[in-house]
Amino acid sequence: MKMQESPEDYLEAILMIKLQKGKVRSIDVARHLGFSKPSVSVAMKRLRENGYVLMDEDGYLTLTDSGNEIASSIYERHTIVSEYLMQLGISEETAINDACRIEHVLSEESFQRIKELTEASRGKSGSGES
């Protein structure tokens, strides 16, 4: 069963691409997520209408404050959950793929506990490193 792409996935993708490349266009989002350009265009229109994304005259995408808040939250969940799964011995590829699904349905309570455990484990294994 293919999960329906969520607005959160698009916002997170925009943030991740911006961190990697500095500038983001719809085609970058389509490539990153593996979606068609038309479906990304429809999603970007919806995100602009809802006030999460801005597009300049050259077609570059920028997250609004509210879009960035959501994207940052999802990105943090993705990063922490991926790291936690890898600490459990799960391969990086599987951990990243699973985190993409888990990050949307994980309760705040569970996420906070995973975050605490991950950070505590990071402190033990990374003593003295920055």
C-alpha positions in Angstrom: 0.0 0.0 0.0 1.5 3.4 -1.0 1.0 6.0 1.6 -0.4 9.2 0.3 2.1 12.0 0.3 1.4 14.5 3.0 2.0 18.3 3.0 4.5 17.6 5.8 6.6 15.5 3.4 6.7 18.4 0.9 7.6 21.0 3.6 10.4 18.7 5.0 11.7 18.1 1.5 11.9 21.9 0.8 13.8 22.3 4.0 16.2 19.5 3.3 16.9 20.6 -0.2 17.4 24.2 1.0 20.0 23.0 3.5 21.8 21.0 0.8 21.6 23.3 -2.2 20.6 26.8 -0.9 17.8 27.2 -3.4 14.7 25.0 -4.1 12.5 24.6 -7.2 9.5 22.3 -7.7 11.6 20.0 -9.9 14.1 19.5 -7.0 11.2 18.5 -4.7 9.8 16.1 -7.4 13.2 14.5 -7.7 13.8 14.3 -4.0 10.4 12.7 -3.3 10.2 10.6 -6.5 6.9 12.2 -7.4 5.8 13.6 -10.8 6.3 17.3 -11.6 2.5 17.8 -12.0 1.6 16.3 -8.6 4.3 18.5 -7.0 3.0 21.6 -8.8 -0.5 20.9 -7.5 0.9 20.4 -3.9 3.0 23.6 -4.1 -0.1 25.5 -5.2 -2.0 24.2 -2.2 0.9 24.9 0.2 1.1 28.5 -1.2 -2.7 29.0 -0.8 -2.4 27.8 2.8 0.4 30.1 3.6 3.3 27.6 4.0 5.3 28.3 0.9 6.2 31.3 -1.2 7.3 31.2 -4.8 9.3 34.0 -6.4 9.1 35.1 -10.0 12.0 32.8 -10.9 10.2 29.7 -9.5 12.2 29.4 -6.3 10.4 28.1 -3.2 10.8 29.5 0.3 9.1 28.3 3.4 7.1 30.9 5.3 7.5 31.0 9.1 4.6 28.6 9.7 5.9 26.3 6.9 9.4 26.3 8.4 8.0 25.6 11.8 6.3 22.4 10.5 9.2 21.4 8.3 11.7 21.8 11.2 9.6 19.8 13.5 9.2 16.9 11.0 12.9 17.1 10.1 13.8 16.8 13.8 11.5 13.8 14.2 13.0 12.2 11.1 16.6 12.8 12.3 16.0 11.6 15.8 14.0 8.5 14.9 16.5 7.5 12.2 19.4 7.9 14.6 17.5 5.9 17.3 16.8 3.0 14.9 20.4 2.9 13.8 21.5 2.8 17.4 19.3 -0.3 17.6 21.4 -1.9 14.9 19.1 -1.2 12.0 20.8 -0.4 8.7 21.0 3.3 7.7 18.8 2.8 4.6 16.1 0.9 6.5 16.2 3.3 9.4 15.8 6.4 7.2 12.9 4.8 5.2 11.1 3.7 8.4 11.6 7.1 10.0 9.8 8.7 7.0 6.7 6.7 7.9 7.1 6.7 11.7 7.7 10.5 12.0 4.1 11.3 11.0 2.3 8.9 13.4 4.5 8.9 16.5 2.9 10.5 19.6 4.7 13.5 21.1 5.2 11.5 24.3 6.9 8.6 22.4 9.0 11.0 20.4 10.2 12.9 23.5 11.3 9.6 25.1 13.1 8.4 22.0 14.8 11.8 21.8 15.9 11.6 25.4 17.3 8.0 24.9 19.0 9.0 21.6 20.6 12.1 23.2 21.7 10.1 26.3 23.2 7.4 24.1 24.9 10.0 21.9 26.5 11.5 25.1 27.9 8.1 26.1 29.4 7.2 22.8 30.6 10.7 21.9 32.3 11.7 25.1 34.7 14.5 24.5 33.8 14.9 20.8 31.9 17.8 19.3 
